[in-house]
Amino acid sequence: MTRLLFRPLTMALLLVIGAVPVLAGCAVDAARPEDADQGWQWPQQVHIAAPGKSGLAKYVSWASIMEADTGMVIRVVQEADPAKCMRYLKDGDMFLSSASKSALRNVIEAIEDHATKDGGPFQARIVWVHDLGNSGFFVRGDSKIETIYDIGPGTRFAVWNMKESTLNPHRSLLAWIQLDEEEIEWVNAGSFPGAMRAVAEGRADIAFGFPTSPTLYEVAAAPHGIRFLDLNAEEDPEGARRWQARNPLYSFGPIATGVPEAIGRWGTVGYIFDITTESADPDLVYHFAKWLDENHEKYRDTYDSNKYMTIDHLMEALKTTYIPVHEGLIDYLREKGLWTEAHERRQQENIDIFNTYIDAYG
């Protein structure tokens, strides 16, 4: 894959974490010959846009092992702004980044920060499964709020900004418990860590957070601790349906990773994907996928949620995604006998969805 030159600012941000090897070679309609990889060489380096501190830690956890195996340099850029991550990807400055279905929805619908001349929808493609993400609402450990049904008039919701995409899960929760937004109080902390700390410091009553976030570990260790509130769709299916009527991209289930206070509690669950662009080199994508599959045992325990980066979780995630799969990954799944006619039909439907938004935005 041809390496693109970076803008000076981007180069200044790059963090070299090592050299990462990739295998390649790919046949679209047939299995690869055994010697097909003999002429393949990993590129000199690839670049990854990591969303936030936890994204950086997650990527470094397996990329450092990939480098030791292959010798290719992987440069990981920590970027707090999701819109910039997507623009770096769209422009070809980065090979890889991660996105959930709800996050990519903001991109293809050009919501808020994505509604720029160089932003908006692009032909994103799945390379592998990044994570099985969890999120949920928590209060301070000594709060009188024991369940979501204790939330009432005057409850203070900590948020990191007042954008629609940020407020969406909070408003979805209000729909679940049938409480008007005018009855609660927003506490705009100005940043994600600030919103989490607002609960720990008593400046807010409740916040929406991610159990694997370093900031959540910090506030959980504070003197009063934290308590997660169940979003149990089995016990209250009507409430869950009211949430999903407002935002259908969320599902619910027990939280399996993160701070101990969250484990076993019901929160939102959903797969997150490693994504690239349609134009990314199919050979590179094929070998990236192959390495991640065949070497899972090497990096599984280097980060808690790496246990979800298996081909079984990938195939489960592909059942419900609207994001198209990259041709390089399709080649690998065909080789494994896992790509079916049903996948092909869904692939075309998903491409049509993206084409519709791209044509409308253009």
Buried (B, 14 or more C-beta within 10 A) or exposed (E): BEEEEBEEEBEEBBEEBBBBBBBBBBBEEEEBEEEBBEEBBBBEBBBBBBBBBBBBBBBBBBBBBBBEBBBBBBBBBBBEEBBBBBBBBBBBBBBBBBBBBBBBBBBBBBBBBBEEEEBBBBBBBBBBBBBBBBBBBBBBBEBEBEEBBBBEEEBBBBBBBEEEBBBBBBBBBBBBBEBEEEEBEBBBBEEBBBBBBBBBBEBBBBBBBBBBBEBBEBBBEBEBBBBBBBBBBEEBEEBBBBBBEBBEBBBBBBBBBBBEBBBEBBBBBBBBBBBBBEEBBBBBBBBBBBBBBEBBEBBBEBBBBBBBBBBEBBBBBBEEBBBBBBBBBBBBBBBBEBBEEEBEEBBEEBBEBBEEBBEEBE
